[in-house]
Amino acid sequence: MTGLTVRALGENQVDQINIHTAKTHLSRLVDRAAKGQPFIIAKAGKPLVQVTAIPVPSAKERLGFMKGHVTVPDDFDTMGRETIACMFGDGRQ
């Protein structure tokens, strides 16, 4: 890839790519950045922007997150049956 220079950025070396080359190879460069290889886009040798991957938060498991904090009574399915029957009828006709 022409238009590529290596530039020291802190402790790391980062590819510096001129804007024309970046436009031509943008898809390939973005794939590289997403895999952890950042790069700098420069215009006339002057660095303009650094392209880096966006950190993806780890997926948190939600199912069962209250396990051990809540107890469900054994008669949960029949709780309040009498009250509901009084309020709405017992379903018999």
KAJO-V733003 format. One record per residue. RES is the residue in one small letter. SS is DSSP state (hx for helix, st for strand, lp for the rest). PHI is phi in whole degrees, -180 to 180 (* if undefined). D_CENTER is the distance of its C-alpha to the mean C-alpha in whole Angstrom. Layout:
RES/SS/PHI/D_CENTER ; RES/SS/PHI/D_CENTER
This chain:
m/lp/*/31 ; t/lp/-79/33 ; g/lp/80/32 ; l/st/-117/30 ; t/st/-130/31 ; v/st/-101/29 ; r/st/-128/29 ; a/st/-79/29 ; l/st/-127/26 ; g/lp/67/26 ; e/lp/-86/27 ; n/st/-99/25 ; q/st/-100/26 ; v/st/-125/24 ; d/st/-68/25 ; q/st/-110/27 ; i/st/-121/27 ; n/st/-72/29 ; i/hx/-61/28 ; h/hx/-64/30 ; t/hx/-65/29 ; a/hx/-63/25 ; k/hx/-63/26 ; t/hx/-67/28 ; h/lp/-117/25 ; l/hx/-57/22 ; s/hx/-60/20 ; r/hx/-64/21 ; l/hx/-67/20 ; v/hx/-65/16 ; d/hx/-59/16 ; r/hx/-62/18 ; a/hx/-63/15 ; a/hx/-64/12 ; k/lp/-90/14 ; g/lp/99/15 ; q/lp/-113/18 ; p/lp/-66/18 ; f/st/-147/21 ; i/st/-114/23 ; i/st/-99/25 ; a/st/-122/28 ; k/st/-126/31 ; a/lp/55/35 ; g/lp/82/33 ; k/st/-99/32 ; p/st/-61/28 ; l/st/-110/26 ; v/st/-142/22 ; q/st/-113/20 ; v/st/-105/17 ; t/lp/-134/14 ; a/lp/-72/11 ; i/lp/-85/8 ; p/lp/-64/7 ; v/lp/-97/4 ; p/lp/-66/5 ; s/lp/-69/7 ; a/lp/-71/8 ; k/lp/-94/11 ; e/lp/-79/14 ; r/lp/-99/16 ; l/lp/-63/19 ; g/lp/81/22 ; f/lp/-68/20 ; m/lp/-102/24 ; k/lp/-57/26 ; g/lp/89/29 ; h/lp/-104/28 ; v/lp/-130/30 ; t/lp/-118/33 ; v/lp/-109/34 ; p/lp/-64/38 ; d/lp/-61/40 ; d/lp/-95/41 ; f/hx/-53/38 ; d/hx/-69/39 ; t/hx/-113/42 ; m/lp/-60/42 ; g/lp/74/43 ; r/hx/-57/45 ; e/hx/-65/48 ; t/hx/-62/47 ; i/hx/-65/45 ; a/hx/-63/48 ; c/hx/-67/50 ; m/hx/-73/48 ; f/hx/-119/48 ; g/lp/93/50 ; d/lp/-92/51 ; g/lp/87/50 ; r/lp/-92/53 ; q/lp/-124/56
